[in-house]
């Protein structure tokens, strides 16, 4: 048995949870915040048998699209912030960051 931890953008989370549910995967949803863009994201915990890992990864990949987004950089620390005019930059967001951990035992009470 494995535990899949998938960190996805909030915009992708509902679509992904529905797609996982259609394939009979049960998920636990955690609200989290990303470090780079300081935006909300969703972390899903998915328990799954070893022989279903490939299907779960396919569902995640098919439902978490990467896209470009314009963001304003955070003002530099120190110095005079009044003279700092942020110029928006294009960054790639979306997709999923996935961790797969071995599970020694599982209990449901």
N, CA, C and O atoms as CSV, one atom per row, in Angstrom:
chain,resi,resn,atom,element,x,y,z
A,1,UNK,N,N,0.842,-1.179,0.000
A,1,UNK,CA,C,0.000,0.000,0.000
A,1,UNK,C,C,0.884,1.238,0.000
A,1,UNK,O,O,1.978,1.245,0.564
A,2,UNK,N,N,0.383,2.283,-0.646
A,2,UNK,CA,C,1.119,3.546,-0.749
A,2,UNK,C,C,0.214,4.698,-0.334
A,2,UNK,O,O,-1.012,4.599,-0.385
A,3,UNK,N,N,0.843,5.786,0.074
A,3,UNK,CA,C,0.145,7.042,0.330
A,3,UNK,C,C,0.661,8.032,-0.699
A,3,UNK,O,O,1.854,8.334,-0.747
A,4,UNK,N,N,-0.252,8.533,-1.521
A,4,UNK,CA,C,0.085,9.554,-2.503
A,4,UNK,C,C,-0.274,10.900,-1.895
A,4,UNK,O,O,-1.404,11.112,-1.455
A,5,UNK,N,N,0.692,11.804,-1.873
A,5,UNK,CA,C,0.451,13.178,-1.434
A,5,UNK,C,C,0.629,14.046,-2.671
A,5,UNK,O,O,1.723,14.140,-3.228
A,6,UNK,N,N,-0.468,14.684,-3.094
A,6,UNK,CA,C,-0.451,15.508,-4.303
A,6,UNK,C,C,-0.764,16.949,-3.938
A,6,UNK,O,O,-1.814,17.236,-3.362
A,7,UNK,N,N,0.143,17.852,-4.274
A,7,UNK,CA,C,-0.057,19.281,-4.047
A,7,UNK,C,C,-0.452,19.887,-5.386
A,7,UNK,O,O,0.310,19.846,-6.352
A,8,UNK,N,N,-1.670,20.457,-5.428
A,8,UNK,CA,C,-2.211,20.997,-6.674
A,8,UNK,C,C,-2.748,22.401,-6.436
A,8,UNK,O,O,-2.995,22.795,-5.296
A,9,UNK,N,N,-2.926,23.148,-7.513
A,9,UNK,CA,C,-3.508,24.484,-7.401
A,9,UNK,C,C,-4.991,24.371,-7.074
A,9,UNK,O,O,-5.664,23.442,-7.520
A,10,UNK,N,N,-5.497,25.327,-6.289
A,10,UNK,CA,C,-6.913,25.315,-5.917
A,10,UNK,C,C,-7.826,25.203,-7.139
A,10,UNK,O,O,-8.868,24.549,-7.086
A,11,UNK,N,N,-7.430,25.842,-8.233
A,11,UNK,CA,C,-8.261,25.841,-9.445
A,11,UNK,C,C,-8.451,24.435,-10.013
A,11,UNK,O,O,-9.441,24.168,-10.695
A,12,UNK,N,N,-7.507,23.539,-9.732
A,12,UNK,CA,C,-7.571,22.178,-10.254
A,12,UNK,C,C,-8.173,21.188,-9.264
A,12,UNK,O,O,-8.510,20.069,-9.649
A,13,UNK,N,N,-8.313,21.571,-8.009
A,13,UNK,CA,C,-8.620,20.594,-6.959
A,13,UNK,C,C,-9.990,19.933,-7.111
A,13,UNK,O,O,-10.088,18.712,-6.994
A,14,UNK,N,N,-11.048,20.702,-7.367
A,14,UNK,CA,C,-12.380,20.088,-7.469
A,14,UNK,C,C,-12.475,19.127,-8.641
A,14,UNK,O,O,-13.033,18.037,-8.516
A,15,UNK,N,N,-11.930,19.533,-9.782
A,15,UNK,CA,C,-11.935,18.659,-10.959
A,15,UNK,C,C,-11.168,17.365,-10.664
A,15,UNK,O,O,-11.605,16.278,-11.043
A,16,UNK,N,N,-10.021,17.491,-9.985
A,16,UNK,CA,C,-9.216,16.324,-9.665
A,16,UNK,C,C,-9.924,15.403,-8.671
A,16,UNK,O,O,-9.934,14.186,-8.857
A,17,UNK,N,N,-10.508,15.964,-7.634
A,17,UNK,CA,C,-11.205,15.146,-6.636
A,17,UNK,C,C,-12.357,14.380,-7.295
A,17,UNK,O,O,-12.563,13.202,-7.005
A,18,UNK,N,N,-13.101,15.041,-8.175
A,18,UNK,CA,C,-14.197,14.363,-8.879
A,18,UNK,C,C,-13.681,13.234,-9.768
A,18,UNK,O,O,-14.275,12.157,-9.810
A,19,UNK,N,N,-12.585,13.474,-10.471
A,19,UNK,CA,C,-12.019,12.447,-11.349
A,19,UNK,C,C,-11.488,11.267,-10.537
A,19,UNK,O,O,-11.660,10.115,-10.935
A,20,UNK,N,N,-10.843,11.545,-9.401
A,20,UNK,CA,C,-10.359,10.462,-8.547
A,20,UNK,C,C,-11.522,9.653,-7.989
A,20,UNK,O,O,-11.452,8.428,-7.898
A,21,UNK,N,N,-12.585,10.343,-7.618
A,21,UNK,CA,C,-13.774,9.674,-7.082
A,21,UNK,C,C,-14.397,8.749,-8.131
A,21,UNK,O,O,-14.846,7.651,-7.801
A,22,UNK,N,N,-14.424,9.186,-9.383
A,22,UNK,CA,C,-14.962,8.350,-10.467
A,22,UNK,C,C,-14.169,7.054,-10.632
A,22,UNK,O,O,-14.709,6.044,-11.083
A,23,UNK,N,N,-12.901,7.087,-10.267
A,23,UNK,CA,C,-12.046,5.890,-10.348
A,23,UNK,C,C,-11.975,5.159,-9.000
A,23,UNK,O,O,-11.133,4.283,-8.806
A,24,UNK,N,N,-12.864,5.527,-8.075
A,24,UNK,CA,C,-12.981,4.886,-6.751
A,24,UNK,C,C,-11.789,5.111,-5.824
A,24,UNK,O,O,-11.496,4.275,-4.970
A,25,UNK,N,N,-11.098,6.247,-5.995
A,25,UNK,CA,C,-10.046,6.624,-5.053
A,25,UNK,C,C,-10.671,7.522,-3.993
A,25,UNK,O,O,-11.410,8.451,-4.321
A,26,UNK,N,N,-10.381,7.254,-2.739
A,26,UNK,CA,C,-10.843,8.112,-1.659
A,26,UNK,C,C,-9.733,9.093,-1.335
A,26,UNK,O,O,-8.561,8.720,-1.287
A,27,UNK,N,N,-10.101,10.354,-1.112
A,27,UNK,CA,C,-9.111,11.391,-0.856
A,27,UNK,C,C,-9.430,12.149,0.414
A,27,UNK,O,O,-10.583,12.247,0.833
A,28,UNK,N,N,-8.383,12.683,1.017
A,28,UNK,CA,C,-8.517,13.633,2.108
A,28,UNK,C,C,-7.924,14.935,1.620
A,28,UNK,O,O,-6.787,14.970,1.148
A,29,UNK,N,N,-8.697,16.019,1.733
A,29,UNK,CA,C,-8.300,17.322,1.205
A,29,UNK,C,C,-7.811,18.211,2.347
A,29,UNK,O,O,-8.482,18.353,3.369
A,30,UNK,N,N,-6.636,18.806,2.158
A,30,UNK,CA,C,-6.068,19.757,3.110
A,30,UNK,C,C,-5.848,21.085,2.404
A,30,UNK,O,O,-5.309,21.117,1.298
A,31,UNK,N,N,-6.256,22.175,3.030
A,31,UNK,CA,C,-5.996,23.506,2.479
A,31,UNK,C,C,-4.584,23.911,2.883
A,31,UNK,O,O,-4.249,23.903,4.068
A,32,UNK,N,N,-3.765,24.261,1.913
A,32,UNK,CA,C,-2.379,24.632,2.178
A,32,UNK,C,C,-2.034,25.901,1.409
A,32,UNK,O,O,-2.813,26.359,0.572
A,33,UNK,N,N,-0.871,26.463,1.693
A,33,UNK,CA,C,-0.417,27.677,1.030
A,33,UNK,C,C,0.965,27.440,0.443
A,33,UNK,O,O,1.851,26.900,1.105
A,34,UNK,N,N,1.136,27.850,-0.809
A,34,UNK,CA,C,2.424,27.689,-1.468
A,34,UNK,C,C,3.433,28.718,-1.002
A,34,UNK,O,O,3.054,29.811,-0.580
A,35,UNK,N,N,4.683,28.392,-1.070
A,35,UNK,CA,C,5.739,29.284,-0.605
A,35,UNK,C,C,6.163,30.328,-1.618
A,35,UNK,O,O,6.517,31.443,-1.234
A,36,UNK,N,N,6.137,29.998,-2.905
A,36,UNK,CA,C,6.655,30.910,-3.918
A,36,UNK,C,C,5.674,32.036,-4.222
A,36,UNK,O,O,6.032,33.210,-4.122
A,37,UNK,N,N,4.437,31.692,-4.595
A,37,UNK,CA,C,3.461,32.712,-4.963
A,37,UNK,C,C,2.588,33.139,-3.792
A,37,UNK,O,O,1.788,34.066,-3.919
A,38,UNK,N,N,2.738,32.472,-2.658
A,38,UNK,CA,C,1.937,32.768,-1.462
A,38,UNK,C,C,0.441,32.642,-1.755
A,38,UNK,O,O,-0.370,33.347,-1.155
A,39,UNK,N,N,0.079,31.757,-2.664
A,39,UNK,CA,C,-1.312,31.534,-3.014
A,39,UNK,C,C,-1.782,30.216,-2.428
A,39,UNK,O,O,-0.984,29.332,-2.119
A,40,UNK,N,N,-3.094,30.103,-2.283
A,40,UNK,CA,C,-3.663,28.876,-1.764
A,40,UNK,C,C,-3.496,27.732,-2.738
A,40,UNK,O,O,-3.564,27.913,-3.954
A,41,UNK,N,N,-3.281,26.574,-2.198
A,41,UNK,CA,C,-3.298,25.362,-2.999
A,41,UNK,C,C,-3.946,24.268,-2.172
A,41,UNK,O,O,-4.332,24.497,-1.025
A,42,UNK,N,N,-4.065,23.116,-2.730
A,42,UNK,CA,C,-4.715,22.005,-2.067
A,42,UNK,C,C,-3.765,20.827,-2.032
A,42,UNK,O,O,-3.129,20.493,-3.032
A,43,UNK,N,N,-3.675,20.203,-0.874
A,43,UNK,CA,C,-2.887,18.986,-0.739
A,43,UNK,C,C,-3.855,17.835,-0.540
A,43,UNK,O,O,-4.677,17.856,0.376
A,44,UNK,N,N,-3.757,16.831,-1.400
A,44,UNK,CA,C,-4.614,15.659,-1.315
A,44,UNK,C,C,-3.807,14.473,-0.815
A,44,UNK,O,O,-2.685,14.240,-1.264
A,45,UNK,N,N,-4.382,13.731,0.111
A,45,UNK,CA,C,-3.786,12.475,0.572
A,45,UNK,C,C,-4.663,11.354,0.026
A,45,UNK,O,O,-5.875,11.330,0.239
A,46,UNK,N,N,-4.023,10.428,-0.682
A,46,UNK,CA,C,-4.742,9.358,-1.353
A,46,UNK,C,C,-4.093,8.033,-0.986
A,46,UNK,O,O,-2.946,7.778,-1.353
A,47,UNK,N,N,-4.813,7.199,-0.271
A,47,UNK,CA,C,-4.317,5.854,0.021
A,47,UNK,C,C,-4.652,4.952,-1.142
A,47,UNK,O,O,-5.759,5.003,-1.679
A,48,UNK,N,N,-3.698,4.122,-1.534
A,48,UNK,CA,C,-3.938,3.328,-2.729
A,48,UNK,C,C,-3.082,2.066,-2.721
A,48,UNK,O,O,-1.963,2.058,-2.207
A,49,UNK,N,N,-3.632,1.000,-3.303
A,49,UNK,CA,C,-2.896,-0.251,-3.451
A,49,UNK,C,C,-1.780,-0.061,-4.488
A,49,UNK,O,O,-1.899,0.764,-5.394
A,50,UNK,N,N,-0.713,-0.823,-4.345
A,50,UNK,CA,C,0.443,-0.680,-5.232
A,50,UNK,C,C,0.078,-0.805,-6.712
A,50,UNK,O,O,0.632,-0.095,-7.551
A,51,UNK,N,N,-0.851,-1.704,-7.030
A,51,UNK,CA,C,-1.176,-1.919,-8.439
A,51,UNK,C,C,-2.098,-0.844,-9.025
A,51,UNK,O,O,-2.430,-0.901,-10.209
A,52,UNK,N,N,-2.516,0.134,-8.212
A,52,UNK,CA,C,-3.350,1.227,-8.701
A,52,UNK,C,C,-2.591,2.567,-8.787
A,52,UNK,O,O,-3.180,3.593,-9.128
A,53,UNK,N,N,-1.313,2.552,-8.482
A,53,UNK,CA,C,-0.505,3.780,-8.495
A,53,UNK,C,C,-0.501,4.435,-9.874
A,53,UNK,O,O,-0.695,5.646,-9.986
A,54,UNK,N,N,-0.283,3.646,-10.917
A,54,UNK,CA,C,-0.210,4.213,-12.272
A,54,UNK,C,C,-1.513,4.892,-12.671
A,54,UNK,O,O,-1.494,5.956,-13.291
A,55,UNK,N,N,-2.644,4.287,-12.323
A,55,UNK,CA,C,-3.933,4.892,-12.641
A,55,UNK,C,C,-4.117,6.201,-11.880
A,55,UNK,O,O,-4.571,7.191,-12.454
A,56,UNK,N,N,-3.770,6.216,-10.602
A,56,UNK,CA,C,-3.901,7.447,-9.808
A,56,UNK,C,C,-3.026,8.556,-10.387
A,56,UNK,O,O,-3.468,9.701,-10.484
A,57,UNK,N,N,-1.799,8.235,-10.771
A,57,UNK,CA,C,-0.907,9.238,-11.356
A,57,UNK,C,C,-1.451,9.756,-12.689
A,57,UNK,O,O,-1.323,10.943,-12.989
A,58,UNK,N,N,-2.052,8.879,-13.486
A,58,UNK,CA,C,-2.638,9.310,-14.761
A,58,UNK,C,C,-3.794,10.271,-14.515
A,58,UNK,O,O,-3.912,11.286,-15.201
A,59,UNK,N,N,-4.644,9.962,-13.546
A,59,UNK,CA,C,-5.779,10.840,-13.234
A,59,UNK,C,C,-5.276,12.205,-12.779
A,59,UNK,O,O,-5.813,13.235,-13.186
A,60,UNK,N,N,-4.243,12.212,-11.933
A,60,UNK,CA,C,-3.677,13.475,-11.448
A,60,UNK,C,C,-3.105,14.277,-12.618
A,60,UNK,O,O,-3.371,15.471,-12.752
A,61,UNK,N,N,-2.323,13.615,-13.455
A,61,UNK,CA,C,-1.700,14.302,-14.590
A,61,UNK,C,C,-2.737,14.857,-15.567
A,61,UNK,O,O,-2.571,15.958,-16.093
A,62,UNK,N,N,-3.803,14.097,-15.808
A,62,UNK,CA,C,-4.835,14.516,-16.764
A,62,UNK,C,C,-5.686,15.682,-16.251
A,62,UNK,O,O,-6.317,16.376,-17.047
A,63,UNK,N,N,-5.710,15.903,-14.946
A,63,UNK,CA,C,-6.610,16.916,-14.378
A,63,UNK,C,C,-5.909,18.113,-13.755
A,63,UNK,O,O,-6.573,18.996,-13.212
A,64,UNK,N,N,-4.608,18.161,-13.819
A,64,UNK,CA,C,-3.847,19.283,-13.249
A,64,UNK,C,C,-3.010,19.909,-14.346
A,64,UNK,O,O,-1.870,19.508,-14.582
A,65,UNK,N,N,-3.587,20.900,-15.017
A,65,UNK,CA,C,-2.918,21.505,-16.162
A,65,UNK,C,C,-1.947,22.597,-15.733
A,65,UNK,O,O,-2.180,23.312,-14.758
A,66,UNK,N,N,-0.861,22.709,-16.478
A,66,UNK,CA,C,0.081,23.803,-16.272
A,66,UNK,C,C,-0.336,24.959,-17.157
A,66,UNK,O,O,-0.796,24.760,-18.281
A,67,UNK,N,N,-0.174,26.168,-16.644
A,67,UNK,CA,C,-0.544,27.365,-17.398
A,67,UNK,C,C,0.358,28.516,-16.968
A,67,UNK,O,O,1.003,28.459,-15.921
A,68,UNK,N,N,0.391,29.548,-17.782
A,68,UNK,CA,C,1.175,30.730,-17.435
A,68,UNK,C,C,0.283,31.756,-16.773
A,68,UNK,O,O,-0.890,31.895,-17.120
A,69,UNK,N,N,0.852,32.481,-15.808
A,69,UNK,CA,C,0.105,33.491,-15.061
A,69,UNK,C,C,1.018,34.684,-14.822
A,69,UNK,O,O,2.206,34.521,-14.545
A,70,UNK,N,N,0.460,35.875,-14.930
A,70,UNK,CA,C,1.223,37.090,-14.639
A,70,UNK,C,C,1.135,37.370,-13.137
A,70,UNK,O,O,0.045,37.397,-12.567
A,71,UNK,N,N,2.285,37.575,-12.508
A,71,UNK,CA,C,2.311,37.896,-11.079
A,71,UNK,C,C,3.224,39.090,-10.848
A,71,UNK,O,O,4.199,39.293,-11.572
A,72,UNK,N,N,2.896,39.878,-9.828
A,72,UNK,CA,C,3.750,40.995,-9.439
A,72,UNK,C,C,4.750,40.482,-8.413
A,72,UNK,O,O,4.350,39.865,-7.426
A,73,UNK,N,N,6.027,40.719,-8.621
A,73,UNK,CA,C,7.019,40.264,-7.658
A,73,UNK,C,C,6.846,40.969,-6.312
A,73,UNK,O,O,6.348,42.092,-6.239
A,74,UNK,N,N,7.263,40.293,-5.272
A,74,UNK,CA,C,7.207,40.857,-3.919
A,74,UNK,C,C,8.285,41.924,-3.797
A,74,UNK,O,O,9.386,41.758,-4.322
A,75,UNK,N,N,7.972,43.037,-3.094
A,75,UNK,CA,C,8.953,44.121,-2.964
A,75,UNK,C,C,10.189,43.627,-2.223
A,75,UNK,O,O,10.089,42.776,-1.339
A,76,UNK,N,N,11.353,44.160,-2.581
A,76,UNK,CA,C,12.596,43.711,-1.958
A,76,UNK,C,C,12.644,44.103,-0.484
A,76,UNK,O,O,12.099,45.130,-0.078
A,77,UNK,N,N,13.294,43.281,0.289
A,77,UNK,CA,C,13.468,43.576,1.716
A,77,UNK,C,C,14.523,44.673,1.864
A,77,UNK,O,O,15.535,44.672,1.164
A,78,UNK,N,N,14.279,45.586,2.761
A,78,UNK,CA,C,15.223,46.682,2.985
A,78,UNK,C,C,15.083,47.741,1.904
A,78,UNK,O,O,14.358,47.546,0.929
A,79,UNK,N,N,15.743,48.811,2.065
A,79,UNK,CA,C,15.678,49.883,1.081
A,79,UNK,C,C,14.355,50.619,1.150
A,79,UNK,O,O,13.544,50.388,2.047
A,80,UNK,N,N,14.155,51.490,0.211
A,80,UNK,CA,C,12.958,52.308,0.180
A,80,UNK,C,C,11.915,51.653,-0.722
A,80,UNK,O,O,12.092,51.592,-1.938
A,81,UNK,N,N,10.841,51.168,-0.130
A,81,UNK,CA,C,9.789,50.500,-0.895
A,81,UNK,C,C,8.972,51.485,-1.716
A,81,UNK,O,O,8.294,51.082,-2.660
A,82,UNK,N,N,9.023,52.776,-1.374
A,82,UNK,CA,C,8.248,53.772,-2.115
A,82,UNK,C,C,8.704,53.889,-3.572
A,82,UNK,O,O,7.895,54.168,-4.456
A,83,UNK,N,N,9.980,53.678,-3.817
A,83,UNK,CA,C,10.506,53.820,-5.170
A,83,UNK,C,C,10.450,52.505,-5.947
A,83,UNK,O,O,10.833,52.459,-7.116
A,84,UNK,N,N,9.984,51.458,-5.314
A,84,UNK,CA,C,9.931,50.148,-5.974
A,84,UNK,C,C,8.629,50.015,-6.760
A,84,UNK,O,O,7.545,50.063,-6.178
A,85,UNK,N,N,8.729,49.850,-8.067
A,85,UNK,CA,C,7.553,49.662,-8.912
A,85,UNK,C,C,7.646,48.250,-9.486
A,85,UNK,O,O,8.478,47.970,-10.349
A,86,UNK,N,N,6.777,47.367,-8.990
A,86,UNK,CA,C,6.872,45.982,-9.458
A,86,UNK,C,C,6.424,45.847,-10.910
A,86,UNK,O,O,5.398,46.400,-11.306
A,87,UNK,N,N,7.186,45.123,-11.680
A,87,UNK,CA,C,6.819,44.831,-13.060
A,87,UNK,C,C,6.337,43.380,-13.082
A,87,UNK,O,O,7.091,42.475,-12.727
A,88,UNK,N,N,5.092,43.151,-13.494
A,88,UNK,CA,C,4.590,41.773,-13.508
A,88,UNK,C,C,5.469,40.872,-14.376
A,88,UNK,O,O,5.972,41.281,-15.422
A,89,UNK,N,N,5.632,39.660,-13.919
A,89,UNK,CA,C,6.401,38.674,-14.669
A,89,UNK,C,C,5.512,37.461,-14.925
A,89,UNK,O,O,4.587,37.178,-14.164
A,90,UNK,N,N,5.806,36.766,-15.991
A,90,UNK,CA,C,5.048,35.584,-16.360
A,90,UNK,C,C,5.708,34.359,-15.717
A,90,UNK,O,O,6.903,34.127,-15.897
A,91,UNK,N,N,4.917,33.574,-14.963
A,91,UNK,CA,C,5.436,32.354,-14.355
A,91,UNK,C,C,4.518,31.191,-14.726
A,91,UNK,O,O,3.338,31.380,-15.022
A,92,UNK,N,N,5.079,29.998,-14.704
A,92,UNK,CA,C,4.288,28.808,-14.982
A,92,UNK,C,C,3.712,28.291,-13.672
A,92,UNK,O,O,4.450,28.074,-12.712
A,93,UNK,N,N,2.409,28.095,-13.628
A,93,UNK,CA,C,1.732,27.600,-12.434
A,93,UNK,C,C,0.909,26.375,-12.815
A,93,UNK,O,O,0.756,26.052,-13.993
A,94,UNK,N,N,0.392,25.716,-11.817
A,94,UNK,CA,C,-0.447,24.547,-12.051
A,94,UNK,C,C,0.364,23.279,-12.049
A,94,UNK,O,O,1.486,23.231,-11.544
A,95,UNK,N,N,-0.218,22.268,-12.615
A,95,UNK,CA,C,0.411,20.964,-12.563
A,95,UNK,C,C,0.246,20.381,-11.171
A,95,UNK,O,O,-0.638,20.798,-10.423
A,96,UNK,N,N,1.065,19.446,-10.828
A,96,UNK,CA,C,0.980,18.818,-9.516
A,96,UNK,C,C,2.370,18.411,-9.062
A,96,UNK,O,O,3.222,18.035,-9.867
A,97,UNK,N,N,2.579,18.495,-7.763
A,97,UNK,CA,C,3.781,17.946,-7.149
A,97,UNK,C,C,3.311,16.731,-6.357
A,97,UNK,O,O,2.456,16.852,-5.480
A,98,UNK,N,N,3.866,15.566,-6.666
A,98,UNK,CA,C,3.355,14.315,-6.107
A,98,UNK,C,C,4.468,13.571,-5.364
A,98,UNK,O,O,5.578,13.407,-5.869
A,99,UNK,N,N,4.137,13.134,-4.163
A,99,UNK,CA,C,5.026,12.304,-3.357
A,99,UNK,C,C,4.331,10.961,-3.152
A,99,UNK,O,O,3.124,10.917,-2.916
A,100,UNK,N,N,5.082,9.870,-3.241
A,100,UNK,CA,C,4.515,8.551,-2.997
A,100,UNK,C,C,5.310,7.916,-1.854
A,100,UNK,O,O,6.524,7.733,-1.945
A,101,UNK,N,N,4.595,7.586,-0.783
A,101,UNK,CA,C,5.226,7.044,0.419
A,101,UNK,C,C,4.738,5.621,0.680
A,101,UNK,O,O,3.559,5.326,0.481
A,102,UNK,N,N,5.634,4.734,1.125
A,102,UNK,CA,C,5.184,3.381,1.482
A,102,UNK,C,C,4.414,3.412,2.802
A,102,UNK,O,O,4.769,4.153,3.719
A,103,UNK,N,N,3.370,2.611,2.887
A,103,UNK,CA,C,2.563,2.524,4.099
A,103,UNK,C,C,2.726,1.115,4.661
A,103,UNK,O,O,2.471,0.127,3.973
A,104,UNK,N,N,3.147,1.038,5.897
A,104,UNK,CA,C,3.355,-0.262,6.540
A,104,UNK,C,C,2.037,-0.899,6.957
A,104,UNK,O,O,1.846,-2.105,6.801
A,105,UNK,N,N,1.134,-0.087,7.484
A,105,UNK,CA,C,-0.170,-0.597,7.869
A,105,UNK,C,C,-1.209,0.496,7.764
A,105,UNK,O,O,-0.881,1.682,7.749
A,106,UNK,N,N,-2.479,0.085,7.690
A,106,UNK,CA,C,-3.589,1.016,7.513
A,106,UNK,C,C,-4.757,0.529,8.363
A,106,UNK,O,O,-5.091,-0.655,8.348
A,107,UNK,N,N,-5.374,1.443,9.101
A,107,UNK,CA,C,-6.520,1.090,9.944
A,107,UNK,C,C,-7.626,2.097,9.702
A,107,UNK,O,O,-7.371,3.288,9.528
A,108,UNK,N,N,-8.850,1.608,9.692
A,108,UNK,CA,C,-10.026,2.507,9.610
A,108,UNK,C,C,-10.947,2.102,10.751
A,108,UNK,O,O,-11.394,0.957,10.821
A,109,UNK,N,N,-11.231,3.048,11.648
A,109,UNK,CA,C,-12.091,2.753,12.806
A,109,UNK,C,C,-13.403,3.474,12.689
A,109,UNK,O,O,-14.257,3.350,13.567
